[in-house]
Amino acid sequence: MELGTEENARILLVDSDVVVCLLTKSYVFRPWCMIEMYEAIKAGKELKPVNVANAGYDFERSLAVLTSAGDDLRDALDAVNLGAYDALKREGYDPDDVCGTVGRTLPYLMAKPFDPSATLNVKQAQISDMLGLNPAP
């Protein structure tokens, strides 16, 4: 299967119940990450955002860019990832629709923390929490 098409993005999500979003400085602004989140939202899949420690995710900046529209969106996306707006268009997506859909969803989900430099026990506990495997006290 050749990756890089709208149809393949949908195919990869068909068997997924959950889409994990690893929130880093640039994740939200990468065209294929935006497409994956957009397709997951449209398909009714659960998004599980994970805030990766020390990876530079900026909630306010992400919200500001994702809720921009028209020429403001093009300028905002190009400021954080030059060419992202045009990449979405090349793949057949409307950047305003993609960013609007993701921007109305992702910022309002509770992101779970993950620290890749933590001890193995801490990482296992964080992953269990992300997956909802920790029993309530």
N, C-alpha and C positions, 0 to 999 in steps of 0.2 A: 504494500500500500504506500502510495506517495503522500507524505505529509505536506501540508500547506494548502489545503483546500477547505472550503466551508463544509462540504459534505463529510470530509474526514474528521473535522472537529466534532460534528454531530455523532458520527459512528463511534468515536472514542468515548463518548459520554453515555451511550445507550446502556451499557452494562454497569455503569457507575451509579451508586446510590448517593455518594457524597463526592464533592470536589474540594480538595484541600488547597487553600490559597496561602502560600508562604509569603507573608508580607515583608518585603524588603524595600529599600530605597527606590528601586526601579520596577518591581514586579507589576504594580498596577498600571504602569505606562508602557509595558511591552505589548505590542499588537497581539501576539498569539495568546498571551495571558488574558488580555481583555476579551478576545474572542472566546476563549475557553469559559471565562466567567459568564459572558453574555449568553452563550449557548446553554450553559448549565441552568441559568436563571430561566430562560425561555422553556427549557425542558422540565422545569419544576424540580430540579435536583437541589439538594441541600449544599450550601456553601459553608465550609468550615475555615474561617480565616485564622491563621496562626501568625502571631507577631514574633518574628525571629529576633532574639536579643542582639543588640548592637549592630543590626543590619540597616538602620537608618530609615525605617518606615515613618513617614510623617502624615498622620491622619488629616490634619488641616489642609496640607498641600494637596493630598490626594483628593479630598472632597472638593476643594476649589477647582482643580483641573477637571474632574469628572462632571461637575455641574456647570461648566462653561458651555456655551453653545455657539454655533456658526463660526464666524471668523475668530472670535475669542477662543473657541475650542482649538482651532488649528494653531493659533499662536501659543496657547497654553501647553498643548501637547508637544509642539516643536521645541518649546523652551526646556522641557524635561526629557524628551526623546526625539531628536530631530528625525523626521520622516515617518513617525508613527501614524500620523493622520493619513498620509498618502498610502501607507502600507495597508491600513484598514480598507480604504477605498479600492485599492488594487485587488484585494481579496473579495470584493463584492459586498462589503459592509458599509452601512451609513455610520460614520463616526459619531454623529450626534445621537443616534439611536443606541449604539453600543455604549458610549460613555454615559448617556442619560440613564440607561437601564442599570448598568453597574453602579453608577453614582447614587441611584435611589435605593440600592440594596446593600452593597458591601459595607459602607460606612456605619450602618445601623446594626450590624451583627457583632456580637461579642467575640473579640479575638482572644484566643487562648495564647498564653505565653509559651515560648520554647527557647531554651538556651543551649545551643549546640556545644558550648564549652563547659557545661555543668557535668557533674559526676554521672556515671551510668545510672545510678538509682534515681537521681533527680530527673534525668531525661526519660527514663521508663515511666516515672510517675506523671510527667507532663504529657507524654504520648497517651497513656491510659486515660488521663483527663480529657484530652482532645477527642478521643474515641468514645468517651462516655462510659468507660469501664470502671471508674472509681465509684464504689458504693457510697451513698449519702451517709453522713455520720448520724 
